[in-house]
Amino acid sequence: MKNNFEWHKEVERQWDGRADFWNENSKTMWEEGSRKTIIPFLQKHIKPESFITDIGCGDGYGSYKLHEAGYKVTGIDISPEMIERAKRQFKDVELTFRQGDLAGLDVEDESYDAIMAINCLEWTEVPADALKEMKRILRPGGKMCIGVLGPTAAPRINSYRRLYGEGVICNTMMPWEFETMTQEMGLKVLDGHGVYKRGVTDKQLKNLSKELQQALTFMWVFMLEK
């Protein structure tokens, strides 16, 4: 039951258990799959040599892609197993990895020029608190590149059992809900784009409103400014 559900311990346990699967698939996601557009999108808004933290870095492949693009990167993840894999996999690369919980990061205020957090906020107990924490560690004028699972994303099934009153670690939200939350926190939306499943074409999308485009997404990627 929810009353006995310890969110942070359960998140750590489940992501430790998914480390093998994630490690097998992360390179493909970043190179040719659902995350292939993110680094080019980020480069349009964030200067090389910026200090970036990759929150929810998993096995570190996204952090590695940021490093390749010329950024100074620290990867943070709640899963100790993920962080150990990242350290082993990129031991010869100038990257820093550390275990941390987005509910309370051991990071000083205004430490980073930018943040990348892809499909991360959905796995926090109170997404609004997590977003406040990210805002706290970001310097004034800093940018956040945040990817939020869209309505058609299969990982949203991880939140289904909440309908039975059970504790779950996936706290899904709609892209338009996330955008409203960012505005209420005083963050500026600079840009965004959708990632879609196969079968959705540019021709189909071009005459739709942003809200309808978001309704079809696997993921919507936001660029925000503090």
BAPA-922273 format. One record per atom (N, C-alpha, C, O): residue in one letter; x, y, z. Coordinates in steps of 0.001 Angstrom, whole numbers, padded with zeros to 6 digits, always signed. Layout:
# residues N
AXYZ/...
***
This chain:
# residues 226
M+000834-001204+000000/M+000000+000000+000000/M+000871+001259+000000/M+002037+001213+000394/K+000306+002369-000439/K+001053+003613-000534/K+001642+004041+000801/K+002743+004588+000855/N+000894+003786+001894/N+001350+004251+003197/N+002687+003653+003600/N+003433+004249+004377/N+002992+002462+003064/N+004247+001794+003389/N+005278+001940+002274/N+006322+001287+002300/F+004991+002784+001308/F+005825+002908+000111/F+006890+003970+000335/F+006565+005138+000543/E+008144+003583+000296/E+009261+004514+000459/E+009810+004846-000925/E+010607+004101-001496/W+009365+005973-001440/W+009607+006349-002830/W+011079+006272-003206/W+011439+005593-004168/H+011918+006951-002469/H+013313+007097-002883/H+014069+005773-002832/H+014903+005498-003695/K+013781+004960-001832/K+014412+003639-001769/K+013934+002754-002910/K+014713+001994-003485/E+012636+002857-003238/E+012091+002030-004303/E+012610+002466-005669/E+012886+001622-006522/V+012747+003772-005886/V+013326+004267-007137/V+014753+003746-007304/V+015124+003247-008367/E+015537+003870-006251/E+016927+003397-006304/E+016971+001901-006600/E+017763+001453-007429/R+016119+001128-005924/R+016116-000322-006121/R+015718-000704-007538/R+016361-001545-008165/Q+014651-000080-008043/Q+014166-000450-009375/Q+015144-000045-010471/Q+015346-000800-011422/W+015759+001140-010355/W+016703+001551-011390/W+018006+000773-011314/W+018648+000549-012340/D+018408+000357-010123/D+019538-000568-010038/D+019223-001841-010819/D+020077-002375-011527/G+017984-002321-010681/G+017583-003548-011354/G+017437-003405-012854/G+017464-004401-013577/R+017282-002179-013331/R+017138-001951-014774/R+018460-001581-015444/R+018483-001278-016636/A+019544-001603-014702/A+020825-001125-015223/A+021287-001918-016442/A+021806-001334-017393/D+021107-003234-016430/D+021534-004048-017573/D+020769-003651-018832/D+021363-003423-019885/F+019438-003570-018710/F+018614-003201-019865/F+018991-001821-020387/F+019133-001616-021592/W+019149-000880-019464/W+019459+000488-019877/W+020811+000549-020588/W+020951+001213-021615/N+021792-000143-020037/N+023136-000144-020609/N+023145-000732-022019/N+023912-000291-022875/E+022296-001721-022257/E+022223-002355-023573/E+021575-001452-024617/E+021826-001613-025811/N+020749-000508-024184/N+019952+000283-025130/N+020297+001765-025203/N+019865+002442-026136/S+021066+002291-024241/S+021261+003741-024177/S+022004+004284-025397/S+021641+005339-025917/K+023027+003586-025856/K+023785+004081-027012/K+022872+004230-028224/K+022925+005242-028924/T+022037+003226-028473/T+021118+003281-029618/T+020134+004435-029477/T+019843+005124-030455/M+019620+004649-028271/M+018672+005753-028052/M+019293+007095-028405/M+018659+007930-029051/W+020551+007304-027974/W+021202+008594-028191/W+021718+008755-029621/W+021748+009871-030141/E+022120+007669-030255/E+022712+007778-031590/E+021680+007757-032712/E+021835+008461-033710/E+020625+006952-032558/E+019679+006827-033669/E+018222+006691-033243/E+017340+006565-034093/G+017962+006716-031952/G+016606+006514-031468/G+015947+007784-030965/G+016126+008858-031540/S+015179+007656-029884/S+014322+008749-029415/S+015100+009953-028895/S+014527+011034-028756/R+016395+009792-028603/R+017168+010904-028039/R+018171+011520-029031/R+018980+012363-028641/K+018127+011118-030277/K+019138+011561-031240/K+019070+013055-031559/K+020068+013636-031987/T+017900+013689-031358/T+017753+015112-031680/T+018163+016029-030533/T+018254+017244-030712/I+018411+015455-029350/I+018540+016292-028153/I+019831+017101-028125/I+019789+018300-027848/I+020962+016488-028399/I+022227+017227-028344/I+022260+018345-029392/I+022638+019466-029051/P+021877+018090-030662/P+021821+019197-031630/P+020886+020323-031193/P+021195+021499-031386/F+019757+019972-030612/F+018819+020975-030102/F+019457+021785-028978/F+019341+023011-028946/L+020119+021111-028073/L+020777+021774-026950/L+021879+022719-027436/L+022056+023805-026885/Q+022611+022306-028460/Q+023715+023123-028981/Q+023235+024444-029579/Q+024001+025404-029656/K+021974+024498-030001/K+021423+025747-030538/K+021304+026821-029463/K+021263+028010-029779/H+021250+026415-028195/H+020946+027347-027115/H+022041+027481-026059/H+022066+028468-025324/I+022943+026508-025971/I+023938+026495-024894/I+025342+026464-025496/I+025657+025603-026317/K+026180+027414-025078/K+027514+027567-025647/K+028435+026426-025234/K+028319+025908-024123/P+029361+026025-026130/P+030391+025057-025746/P+031197+025581-024557/P+031282+026788-024330/E+031782+024658-023812/E+032568+024950-022605/E+031688+025284-021401/E+032208+025499-020306/S+030373+025332-021578/S+029486+025571-020438/S+029559+024386-019474/S+029792+023250-019887/F+029356+024667-018182/F+029290+023627-017168/F+027853+023101-017103/F+026931+023828-016734/I+027681+021835-017464/I+026357+021225-017533/I+026285+020051-016569/I+027235+019277-016454/T+025172+019921-015886/T+024908+018695-015148/T+023818+017909-015859/T+022760+018443-016191/D+024096+016635-016084/D+023156+015715-016713/D+022459+014955-015589/D+023008+014005-015031/I+021244+015386-015267/I+020511+014805-014142/I+019680+013619-014625/I+018957+013710-015617/G+019799+012513-013906/G+019204+011271-014375/G+020037+010696-015500/G+019505+010254-016518/C+021357+010704-015311/C+022296+010384-016394/C+022338+008899-016739/C+022888+008528-017776/G+021766+008039-015889/G+021807+006611-016184/G+023235+006105-016288/G+024066+006380-015422/D+023519+005358-017360/D+024854+004786-017536/D+025852+005771-018146/D+026982+005398-018460/G+025433+007036-018315/G+026365+008085-018698/G+026526+008351-020170/G+027346+009189-020545/Y+025771+007668-021036/Y+026003+007874-022471/Y+025603+009271-022916/Y+026273+009863-023763/G+024517+009810-022358/G+024134+011183-022698/G+025176+012182-022227/G+025448+013169-022911/S+025767+011930-021052/S+026856+012787-020558/S+028038+012734-021511/S+028671+013754-021783/Y+028330+011557-022011/Y+029421+011386-022975/Y+029136+012182-024248/Y+030041+012818-024789/K+027900+012156-024732/K+027544+012929-025926/K+027714+014433-025678/K+028147+015163-026569/L+027380+014888-024485/L+027612+016295-024140/L+029100+016616-024146/L+029512+017658-024656/H+029897+015730-023584/H+031352+015904-023581/H+031881+015986-025007/H+032705+016847-025316/E+031419+015107-025866/E+031822+015118-027280/E+031495+016456-027942/E+032221+016921-028821/A+030396+017065-027510/A+029956+018338-028085/A+030689+019538-027485/A+030434+020676-027877/G+031600+019291-026534/G+032436+020374-026029/G+032019+020968-024703/G+032463+022062-024355/Y+031166+020266-023942/Y+030711+020777-022661/Y+031484+020130-021507/Y+032051+019046-021649/K+031492+020820-020365/K+032096+020291-019139/K+030960+019698-018312/K+030041+020413-017911/V+031023+018390-018056/V+029826+017655-017659/V+029995+016913-016338/V+031017+016276-016083/T+028957+017015-015507/T+028802+016174-014334/T+027500+015407-014476/T+026440+016010-014640/G+027566+014091-014416/G+026374+013261-014471/G+025930+012871-013071/G+026751+012489-012238/I+024631+012968-012813/I+024066+012626-011502/I+022915+011650-011706/I+022075+011844-012584/D+022881+010592-010884/D+021780+009639-010957/D+021511+009074-009571/D+022428+008955-008758/I+020253+008725-009297/I+019888+008183-007987/I+020378+006749-007806/I+020523+006279-006678/S+020632+006055-008916/S+020998+004640-008857/S+022510+004458-008722/S+023250+004824-009635/P+022987+003900-007599/P+024428+003640-007463/P+024960+002709-008544/P+026095+002861-008997/E+024135+001741-008960/E+024582+000803-009995/E+024785+001518-011329/E+025754+001246-012039/M+023880+002426-011668/M+024036+003204-012897/M+025321+004037-012840/M+026070+004085-013816/I+025574+004680-011720/I+026764+005526-011601/I+028034+004692-011707/I+029002+005128-012332/E+028052+003522-011119/E+029234+002656-011234/E+029462+002233-012677/E+030606+002174-013128/R+028409+001944-013398/R+028535+001587-014808/R+029063+002772-015619/R+029914+002605-016492/A+028556+003956-015327/A+029023+005150-016037/A+030508+005374-015795/A+031253+005677-016727/K+030939+005226-014552/K+032353+005429-014230/K+033235+004409-014939/K+034305+004756-015438/R+032793+003147-014988/R+033580+002112-015671/R+033614+002344-017180/R+034663+002242-017816/Q+032458+002656-017730/Q+032340+002789-019181/Q+033138+003973-019718/Q+033668+003917-020828/F+033224+005044-018929/F+033882+006265-019401/F+035046+006658-018501/F+035292+007840-018260/K+035751+005657-018012/K+036858+005902-017072/K+037996+006687-017702/K+038770+007328-016991/D+038111+006647-019031/D+039194+007354-019715/D+038738+008674-020331/D+039469+009291-021105/V+037524+009101-019983/V+036948+010336-020524/V+036843+011356-019394/V+036575+010996-018247/E+037053+012622-019723/E+037019+013674-018701/E+035571+014011-018323/E+035016+015037-018717/L+034997+013103-017546/L+033627+013243-017076/L+033594+012970-015577/L+034396+012196-015056/T+032648+013620-014889/T+032449+013383-013460/T+031074+012770-013270/T+030087+013256-013823/F+031011+011701-012487/F+029732+011063-012173/F+029585+010954-010661/F+030543+010660-009946/R+028352+011201-010186/R+028106+011105-008750/R+026666+010668-008507/R+025761+011002-009271/Q+026475+009917-007430/Q+025140+009490-007051/Q+024449+010637-006325/Q+025056+011307-005489/G+023179+010861-006646/G+022437+011944-006010/G+020953+011813-006233/G+020511+011247-007233/D+020187+012335-005306/D+018729+012284-005336/D+018205+013680-005659/D+018502+014638-004945/L+017441+013793-006715/L+016937+015099-007151/L+016031+015753-006112/L+015772+016954-006190/A+015553+014990-005152/A+014749+015583-004084/A+015577+016482-003180/A+015033+017322-002462/G+016896+016306-003215/G+017782+017132-002393/G+019220+016920-002805/G+019908+016066-002247/L+019683+017687-003774/L+021032+017512-004315/L+022073+018158-003404/L+021855+019244-002867/D+023177+017493-003243/D+024295+018046-002476/D+025139+018923-003406/D+026296+018629-003706/V+024503+020015-003847/V+025107+020929-004817/V+024808+022351-004351/V+023685+022647-003943/E+025803+023226-004409/E+025596+024606-003987/E+024687+025350-004953/E+024555+024979-006119/D+024059+026415-004440/D+023210+027254-005280/D+023997+027786-006478/D+025179+028113-006375/E+023300+027864-007623/E+023826+028514-008826/E+025195+027954-009230/E+026130+028706-009506/S+025292+026628-009259/S+026560+025963-009565/S+026780+025719-011057/S+027923+025589-011494/Y+025696+025655-011851/Y+025835+025216-013238/Y+025291+026251-014221/Y+024366+027007-013924/D+025909+026250-015412/D+025431+027099-016508/D+024178+026507-017149/D+023326+027232-017662/A+024081+025185-017109/A+022976+024522-017804/A+022696+023160-017173/A+023530+022589-016471/I+021498+022665-017447/I+021057+021354-016968/I+020430+020607-018130/I+019679+021178-018921/M+020745+019332-018224/M+020016+018428-019114/M+019349+017375-018240/M+020008+016742-017415/A+018050+017185-018415/A+017303+016189-017641/A+016271+015554-018565/A+015216+016136-018817/I+016574+014373-019063/I+015724+013720-020051/I+014964+012574-019392/I+015563+011639-018861/N+013626+012662-019434/N+012753+011659-018815/N+013169+011387-017372/N+013285+010238-016946/C+013386+012458-016644/C+013876+012376-015270/C+012813+012829-014272/C+012593+012166-013259/L+012167+013932-014546/L+011184+014481-013607/L+010009+013538-013366/L+009385+013571-012305/E+009708+012689-014368/E+008604+011751-014203/E+008888+010710-013122/E+007973+010053-012624/W+010161+010568-012767/W+010566+009546-011799/W+010897+010186-010452/W+011741+009680-009712/T+010239+011289-010138/T+010401+011939-008840/T+009064+011926-008109/T+008001+011884-008730/E+009133+011961-006793/E+007907+011869-005993/E+007029+013105-006162/E+005810+012993-006295/V+007652+014287-006155/V+006926+015548-006359/V+007677+016328-007443/V+008640+017031-007135/P+007255+016217-008695/P+007981+016877-009775/P+008199+018372-009562/P+009242+018898-009950/A+007244+019064-008956/A+007409+020498-008722/A+008601+020772-007807/A+009354+021720-008031/D+008770+019940-006774/D+009912+020110-005870/D+011221+019833-006597/D+012220+020514-006367/A+011216+018832-007473/A+012417+018505-008237/A+012789+019642-009184/A+013967+019959-009346/L+011783+020255-009808/L+012065+021373-010705/L+012616+022567-009928/L+013506+023265-010413/K+012092+022803-008730/K+012627+023871-007884/K+014086+023614-007537/K+014892+024544-007501/E+014425+022360-007282/E+015799+022004-006961/E+016720+022256-008154/E+017844+022727-007984/M+016248+021945-009352/M+017046+022222-010546/M+017218+023730-010744/M+018299+024198-011104/K+016162+024467-010509/K+016257+025925-010635/K+017264+026483-009630/K+018006+027414-009941/R+017286+025916-008437/R+018201+026389-007380/R+019665+026258-007793/R+020459+027159-007520/I+020038+025168-008440/I+021455+024942-008765/I+021869+025580-010084/I+023031+025485-010479/L+020927+026231-010770/L+021202+026856-012065/L+021530+028338-011882/L+020874+029037-011110/R+022535+028801-012590/R+022921+030208-012514/R+021874+031091-013203/R+021181+030624-014107/P+021749+032357-012790/P+020826+033271-013469/P+021141+033338-014965/P+022298+033473-015363/G+020105+033243-015773/G+020302+033225-017218/G+020645+031854-017763/G+020778+031682-018974/G+020791+030861-016868/G+021131+029506-017280/G+019978+028819-017995/G+018826+029243-017896/K+020303+027753-018715/K+019320+027039-019529/K+019081+025626-018986/K+019981+024996-018430/M+017861+025152-019160/M+017500+023771-018855/M+016947+023111-020107/M+016010+023619-020723/C+017524+021985-020478/C+016976+021154-021555/C+016299+019966-020884/C+016967+019091-020332/I+014973+019940-020934/I+014217+018929-020202/I+013292+018175-021153/I+012501+018777-021879/G+013403+016858-021138/G+012525+015998-021922/G+011474+015367-021029/G+011800+014782-019996/V+010207+015485-021425/V+009087+014937-020650/V+008357+013909-021518/V+008026+014186-022671/L+008112+012733-020962/L+007395+011702-021702/L+006036+012204-022175/L+005288+012817-021412/G+005728+011940-023428/G+004438+012326-023975/G+003389+011254-023767/G+003687+010190-023225/P+002156+011522-024193/P+001046+010591-023957/P+001217+009225-024613/P+000636+008251-024133/T+001997+009114-025698/T+002119+007828-026396/T+003330+007019-025940/T+003616+005975-026525/A+004042+007467-024923/A+005268+006786-024486/A+004950+005526-023694/A+004205+005568-022715/A+005515+004416-024120/A+005298+003145-023421/A+005727+003176-021955/A+005058+002550-021133/P+006824+003880-021577/P+007205+003873-020157/P+006150+004407-019202/P+006242+004188-017994/R+005143+005110-019731/R+004083+005624-018859/R+003313+004500-018165/R+002633+004736-017166/I+003422+003265-018697/I+002732+002141-018072/I+003220+001909-016647/I+002535+001280-015841/N+004420+002426-016343/N+004955+002278-014985/N+004132+003029-013941/N+004277+002785-012743/S+003273+003938-014388/S+002435+004680-013437/S+001033+004089-013302/S+000231+004566-012500/Y+000741+003061-014077/Y-000635+002551-014156/Y-001189+002069-012818/Y-002356+002319-012518/R-000391+001392-012016/R-000907+000778-010789/R-001351+001804-009743/R-001956+001436-008736/R-001059+003077-009971/R-001549+004112-009048/R-003073+004126-009034/R-003679+004549-008049/L-003702+003665-010126/L-005161+003645-010212/L-005768+002684-009201/L-006955+002773-008886/Y-004955+001766-008696/Y-005396+000825-007671/Y-004959+001265-006276/Y-005117+000521-005308/G-004413+002468-006177/G-003965+002970-004891/G-002609+002445-004480/G-002198+002594-003329/E-001898+001816-005440/E-000585+001267-005137/E+000491+002328-005338/E+000324+003257-006129/G+001588+002180-004618/G+002713+003082-004806/G+003450+002765-006094/G+003737+001602-006378/V+003753+003778-006864/V+004501+003616-008115/V+005612+004660-008150/V+005533+005687-007476/I+006640+004390-008936/I+007763+005333-008990/I+007693+006265-010187/I+008487+007200-010290/C+006762+006027-011087/C+006640+006876-012279/C+005487+007852-012083/C+004331+007438-012005/N+005789+009130-012004/N+004809+010175-011720/N+004584+010976-013004/N+005102+012082-013162/T+003802+010397-013915/T+003696+010984-015246/T+002912+012289-015241/T+002061+012534-014386/M+003234+013114-016232/M+002532+014386-016420/M+002442+014646-017920/M+003229+014098-018692/M+001524+015448-018322/M+001403+015828-019721/M+002382+016968-020018/M+002680+017767-019131/P+002882+017052-021249/P+003801+018148-021580/P+003227+019520-021282/P+003946+020413-020834/W+001920+019695-021531/W+001315+021015-021268/W+001194+021283-019767/W+001220+022439-019345/E+001062+020236-018962/E+001076+020424-017516/E+002462+020873-017049/E+002592+021771-016217/F+003488+020231-017600/F+004848+020621-017248/F+005117+022069-017645/F+005725+022817-016879/E+004671+022469-018828/E+004904+023839-019289/E+004229+024849-018366/E+004806+025892-018059/T+003022+024547-017928/T+002337+025432-016978/T+003130+025549-015689/T+003265+026642-015140/M+003654+024433-015204/M+004439+024433-013967/M+005694+025286-014110/M+006053+026017-013186/T+006365+025202-015255/T+007575+026009-015451/T+007255+027496-015414/T+008009+028285-014844/Q+006146+027874-016015/Q+005758+029284-016044/Q+005393+029776-014648/Q+005705+030912-014292/E+004736+028934-013856/E+004391+029302-012491/E+005636+029487-011630/E+005600+030207-010632/M+006737+028842-012010/M+007990+028975-011267/M+008898+030075-011808/M+010026+030243-011343/G+008406+030815-012782/G+009173+031938-013301/G+010231+031553-014306/G+011145+032337-014564/L+010136+030359-014886/L+011059+029949-015938/L+010475+030329-017296/L+009261+030291-017497/K+011349+030692-018217/K+010916+031109-019548/K+011088+029971-020537/K+012166+029384-020623/V+010042+029652-021283/V+010130+028636-022325/V+010690+029285-023588/V+010071+030178-024167/L+011870+028828-024007/L+012528+029394-025181/L+012210+028636-026467/L+012106+029223-027544/D+012056+027312-026330/D+011956+026496-027540/D+011473+025106-027126/D+011425+024774-025942/G+011123+024316-028116/G+010725+022945-027847/G+010486+022183-029133/G+010257+022776-030187/H+010539+020870-029040/H+010212+020045-030201/H+009731+018678-029743/H+010028+018236-028634/G+008981+018018-030621/G+008422+016719-030292/G+009232+015581-030872/G+009857+015711-031924/V+009209+014462-030169/V+009756+013196-030658/V+008560+012263-030813/V+007775+012084-029882/Y+008430+011671-032000/Y+007225+010911-032325/Y+007551+009469-032678/Y+008666+009146-033087/K+006560+008618-032511/K+006706+007236-032935/K+006634+007152-034455/K+006156+008068-035124/R+007121+006028-034982/R+007051+005811-036424/R+005607+005891-036897/R+004697+005396-036232/G+005411+006509-038034/G+004078+006640-038598/G+003529+008049-038526/G+002600+008393-039256/V+004098+008872-037650/V+003689+010274-037571/V+004601+011088-038481/V+005821+011064-038319/T+004021+011805-039433/T+004799+012535-040432/T+004726+014045-040214/T+003810+014552-039566/D+005719+014756-040771/D+005715+016221-040704/D+004469+016796-041367/D+003927+017804-040915/K+004019+016153-042440/K+002831+016618-043148/K+001612+016567-042238/K+000778+017473-042253/Q+001511+015500-041445/Q+000381+015370-040526/Q+000427+016410-039411/Q-000613+016860-038930/L+001631+016787-039007/L+001801+017662-037859/L+001672+019146-038178/L+001270+019931-037319/K+002005+019534-039391/K+002237+020950-039680/K+001031+021854-039453/K+001200+023038-039158/N-000183+021321-039584/N-001370+022157-039400/N-002010+022003-038023/N-003089+022538-037768/L-001328+021257-037125/L-001860+021054-035782/L-001336+022117-034825/L-000225+022620-034994/S-002135+022455-033825/S-001677+023352-032772/S-000584+022659-031961/S-000421+021442-032044/K+000160+023433-031179/K+001212+022833-030356/K+000633+021809-029396/K+001241+020762-029177/E-000538+022091-028813/E-001150+021172-027866/E-001481+019837-028527/E-001287+018781-027924/L-001982+019878-029772/L-002288+018634-030479/L-001012+017909-030898/L-000962+016679-030886/Q+000016+018666-031268/Q+001301+018032-031560/Q+001834+017310-030321/Q+002312+016179-030408/Q+001745+017978-029165/Q+002218+017365-027922/Q+001405+016117-027577/Q+001935+015170-026995/A+000130+016116-027934/A-000728+014973-027617/A-000308+013712-028357/A-000666+012610-027942/L+000438+013851-029436/L+000897+012702-030223/L+002306+012239-029861/L+002795+011254-030414/T+002956+012936-028943/T+004383+012702-028749/T+004704+011498-027881/T+003961+011123-026974/F+005866+010904-028211/F+006558+009994-027302/F+007275+010817-026232/F+007361+010420-025071/M+007785+011973-026656/M+008473+012873-025729/M+008450+014287-026299/M+008562+014484-027509/W+008302+015270-025407/W+008464+016678-025798/W+009702+017219-025081/W+009862+017054-023872/V+010565+017863-025851/V+011813+018387-025310/V+011716+019901-025213/V+011479+020578-026214/F+011899+020432-024013/F+011800+021861-023734/F+013190+022473-023573/F+014121+021816-023105/M+013315+023734-023966/M+014469+024547-023595/M+013934+025706-022759/M+013125+026506-023228/L+014399+025781-021519/L+013945+026782-020561/L+015095+027689-020149/L+016262+027314-020256/E+014759+028877-019683/E+015764+029814-019185/E+015359+030315-017807/E+014194+030629-017564/K+016341+030384-016907/K+016099+030915-015573/K+016189+032439-015603/K+016015+033089-014572/
***
